[in-house]
Amino acid sequence: MDREKERRLEAFETMYEAVRAEYDRILKRMEILKGDGRNKSAEYKELLGRKLTYGRILDLYNIYDL
């Protein structure tokens, strides 16, 4: 594999881990807000949008078996 492909693969793996970690952080924060009865707050709604976005990115990784 040439150096450019290796660099791209490493960048992809870094991105995947960052997306996965952020998705998990979002879920945890949403659980906390829901537990506090704040599931109708602006913060919760913003997190819900981000959860859907990050979830879709992870779905695409799965579709392409990455």
C-alpha positions in Angstrom: 0.0 0.0 0.0 1.4 3.4 -0.9 2.0 6.1 1.7 -1.0 8.2 0.6 -3.4 5.2 1.1 -1.9 4.4 4.4 -2.3 8.1 5.5 -5.9 8.1 4.3 -6.7 4.8 6.1 -5.2 6.2 9.3 -7.2 9.4 8.9 -10.4 7.4 8.4 -9.8 5.3 11.4 -9.2 8.4 13.5 -12.4 9.9 12.2 -14.4 6.8 12.8 -13.2 6.6 16.4 -14.1 10.3 16.9 -17.6 9.9 15.5 -18.2 6.8 17.6 -17.0 8.6 20.8 -19.1 11.7 20.1 -22.1 9.5 19.5 -21.6 7.8 22.8 -21.1 11.1 24.6 -24.4 12.4 23.1 -26.3 9.3 24.2 -25.0 9.6 27.8 -25.9 13.3 28.0 -29.3 12.6 26.6 -29.9 9.9 29.3 -28.9 12.4 32.0 -31.2 15.0 30.7 -34.1 12.5 30.3 -33.5 11.3 33.9 -33.8 14.9 35.1 -37.0 15.4 33.2 -35.5 17.7 30.7 -36.3 15.8 27.6 -38.2 18.7 26.1 -35.4 21.2 26.6 -33.5 23.0 23.8 -30.3 21.2 24.8 -32.0 17.8 24.5 -33.5 18.6 21.1 -30.1 19.8 19.9 -28.5 16.6 21.1 -31.3 14.6 19.4 -30.4 16.3 16.1 -26.7 15.6 16.6 -27.5 12.0 17.6 -29.4 11.4 14.3 -26.6 13.0 12.3 -23.8 11.0 13.9 -26.0 7.8 13.8 -26.5 8.3 10.1 -22.7 8.6 9.6 -22.2 5.3 11.6 -24.9 3.7 9.5 -23.1 4.6 6.3 -19.9 3.0 7.7 -21.9 -0.2 8.3 -23.5 -0.2 4.9 -20.1 -0.1 3.3 -18.7 -2.6 5.8 -16.1 -0.2 7.1 
